[in-house]
């Protein structure tokens, strides 16, 4: 662990950021919406302002996952204890964020995708209602990486969530009554849905999973009132299907031209080319833009798909109302390593070279922390936040990722010591940003791999990968890191190392604490300024979920997290895979040979508070 | 709740009992063993003396489930909090007692019957080893009442436990290495094993389950060193197979005569007559007798099996070394209501009519608290501890249960308002006895039923019941009670009522606390003297397990319990049964119509301590 410099500078900055994040964002949200005129969604403005709620996985539109609640502090966190618990009944990877709205907590489980509503006003938070969608069991076989769900979203009295077999469902948040359900993904093609939906205005946004099955990625917008498709933007193919039109103004030349989603692929390869959309979305209500990343191109074996493979492994800014692409940036053109670009974009306004810039912070799978002008898509900086030996930075003039040719996988040849690995320097696990410290808290991997390209044949609904990989710990021998990143200095303030990948998200609080979990079952609180671990609790199973902070009806601050190992690496435990095969769980067997003797699968919600 | 009389009298008595329980029992254990001469098992005497261990489900041979540890008190229990947790990975009924020996905790799961060893010397008690027996999946279909296991037993460096599909397994307690495995039950006939084994001298005792499948009950003794069968005593059939011989001296005339296990049945009916052995065993080292109950005769429909149906629904005292029956008493001759006699026998020495008597306390399924001279089998008293309208007490001269004829089930006719129900006033859930208060803490039901006899045809390995039952709450509208019973006064000191049956066991501590769990997920501590609930914690799932108290390597007192609803009533949740059928779970559907909307299945170990 390295110590940060004294946070004096940040006292000033945090005022600015604090304003933007807690007042600016939401007030502007209302006023911007108003200035847009026409079909304006009636924002639950009062709920947005109430920092005791947790309405969506990302906490706010900016994706900060910052809770200003400050009852739990550096001084008293050692007294934190379990207040109550709840079983999801599903011993599989629990990646969902609990949602808190109007003193009800909503918990989405992995397949069979049950949604539970717990009444926070009563002792022990008894079940208020549950909704069982009965998704197809076939979905379990189509999911690459366990049966995960990343949670639900609350908006205006409704709860929206997705099922692994491809439905988006809207419920009455008070009663659990189904309002509508819309089938979006085609299971027979290998499409599943794992992401947490997001609502902006009158649209709920949902993307697909299945990049390892030769699916074609998309983001869909459904009308929140009736579930009808408003628009659907593909990540590959002709401009009209990508919703690229007159408003599209990418910053870099490589993204300019017509139908690049077709031309940067071998003939027809874009039809099965991946670019799925399963990460978190952000929204800037002033610019009225949503931001999201696209996943890896398929198959992994890049030799069979020469070209940049637009618009995969990149990120879009779109108009949430029309779906029109406004800009795009490709972090990993012609991706070689399964580097999905689905990582979160955290919207903050940063003082850079003496000017307050509207940027997004993107800790990308390729190992770089991008600071990008969120109005234009210009990369202001791109700095490795994790060990990498496959690239040599980013050319800020062209936006190009500088690759190191020696580390190019080839069919029939094992290339060794590729860092980061296919799951990237960071996979799905979301970071958080504290306006008090000005740091981004990035949970991620420190890993390398050996990779060999293999043949890949496309058969609808079956794996389409073309690569054999084995992962192992990177320099230092540890596989996980929680890095507190200073986006202005462009360096880490401190790093916490862990034996296993830190596959959980983080939450940061007004008490200057950052909470995160480990795959071997520890839920921890660290001093957000120094990285000192001040408290830890041993859960029943590994933790790979999204911690949240909320205010209970009793006025107390609570911290909640789901335990339950699973997901990509953790499926070794939840899927009871045999690690004598080093490629088990698509490469994790070698890295986690003993984890089944250390951790058991589970699925339990833990809620903590001070006594 | 009723308050007890002041516990002044008990201060004197507790001294006597305390001596017997904590010194007398174990010291005499060693000396008695010595006086027996010959093949004497080397008792782990030091471990038996150490009240910080929990070597067997029943805590001690006397079945008191009393822990003298007294760090957690009436005054400080409100500060009790979760220390750590562990997932069994099995969201089914968790009825096992965790076992603690030499700073290792052993946790037995429901099918697939994994045994986990957790290292208590390390933070968070990581897995030390696990043993996976891979029992047959067919066992799940043969188990009447969920896939439960009631736990393991530690003896002399070995761990013994049973699998649902009928094996007894011995492991090296340090390494988890399998020492032997012996097949005892025949799954194809409907035999399963759910009980916690017990070790006395060089024998491990195991009985069968499957009374609803037309099996024939037995208790087997295996040599602890090699798993070979030493003896097997059937609960029905000829005397030689019941191990009734010259030493057999039943107290009552109805139990005298040759081959009553054949003659009290229609021809050959004893071969499929039940009398399984799945409860807890007790052992008196001075008398060198083990005590255990036999389950209901099969089928439930009693019209097809006229006679007393020896030796079912009764209890045996046997020589643990030879298996010879020494006495028998039948609580429910010609059982009408599925009243298994498998309830625990708690061995205490009580001052009765001015004389200290060696007795056993038996809170029987038929609703009576029996005080029985454990040397002879004489019933000293039998008092209803729960509401009953089917019997009119016990004739102490003849030992006969006085039945009320109106409440006799008949084929094709519904008899209503039968109290207690088929699961009895108390099912398996074990009570505890505090020498400090002199009270027996009985978790039990307050329920009535409607019953209709139906045809029953025997087909090996299929249900053989012949009865349609529907249960509901008894007088007062609550289904569960924790009764603190004064065995000398023959009345309750206090009663805690609960909405649902209290299906968990209890543990009582030197801090004058009694711990128990509820089916809707609360783990509670009550003042053992008054019944005031002083602390409660909301677990992730319903609690139907056996709480324990132990001393950790840090010298602190810990309380442990498995959560995970299931078992007979709870299988509605764990088996996802449809309660629109009132007979779901063999009668529980009507009583628990909404429980699936209130509780979720789980399987988590919770360990509590003071901060």
Contacts between the chains, C-beta under 8 A, distances in Angstrom:
chain1	res1	chain2	res2	distance
A	79	B	611	7.1
A	81	B	81	4.0
A	81	B	82	6.6
A	81	B	611	7.4
A	82	B	81	6.6
A	82	B	82	4.1
A	82	B	537	7.6
A	83	B	538	8.0
A	84	B	537	7.4
A	84	B	538	3.8
A	85	B	538	6.5
A	85	B	539	5.8
A	85	B	540	4.1
A	85	B	604	7.5
A	86	B	538	7.9
A	86	B	540	5.3
A	86	B	600	6.9
A	87	B	91	6.9
A	87	B	540	3.7
A	87	B	541	4.2
A	87	B	563	7.5
A	87	B	564	7.9
A	87	B	600	4.5
A	87	B	601	6.5
A	87	B	602	3.1
A	87	B	603	8.0
A	87	B	604	7.0
A	88	B	600	6.8
A	89	B	91	5.1
A	89	B	600	4.7
A	89	B	601	4.7
A	89	B	602	6.7
A	90	B	91	7.8
A	91	B	87	6.9
A	91	B	89	5.1
A	91	B	90	7.8
A	91	B	91	6.6
A	91	B	603	7.8
A	116	B	600	7.5
A	123	B	538	7.1
A	124	B	521	6.7
A	124	B	522	6.6
A	124	B	538	3.2
A	125	B	538	7.1
A	126	B	520	7.5
A	126	B	598	6.4
A	127	B	597	6.0
A	127	B	598	5.5
A	127	B	599	7.5
A	127	B	600	7.6
A	129	B	597	7.3
A	130	B	597	6.5
A	520	B	126	7.5
A	521	B	124	6.7
A	522	B	124	6.7
A	537	B	82	7.6
A	537	B	84	7.4
A	538	B	83	8.0
A	538	B	84	3.8
A	538	B	85	6.6
A	538	B	86	8.0
A	538	B	123	7.1
A	538	B	124	3.2
A	538	B	125	7.1
A	539	B	85	5.8
A	540	B	85	4.1
A	540	B	86	5.3
A	540	B	87	3.7
A	540	B	604	4.6
A	540	B	605	7.0
A	541	B	87	4.3
A	563	B	87	7.5
A	564	B	87	7.9
A	597	B	127	6.0
A	597	B	129	7.3
A	597	B	130	6.6
A	598	B	126	6.4
A	598	B	127	5.6
A	599	B	127	7.5
A	600	B	86	6.9
A	600	B	87	4.5
A	600	B	88	6.8
A	600	B	89	4.7
A	600	B	116	7.5
A	600	B	127	7.6
A	601	B	87	6.5
A	601	B	89	4.7
A	602	B	87	3.1
A	602	B	89	6.8
A	602	B	603	7.9
A	602	B	604	6.7
A	603	B	87	7.9
A	603	B	91	7.8
A	603	B	602	7.9
A	604	B	85	7.5
A	604	B	87	7.0
A	604	B	540	4.6
A	604	B	602	6.7
A	604	B	604	5.8
A	605	B	540	7.0
A	611	B	79	7.1
A	611	B	81	7.4
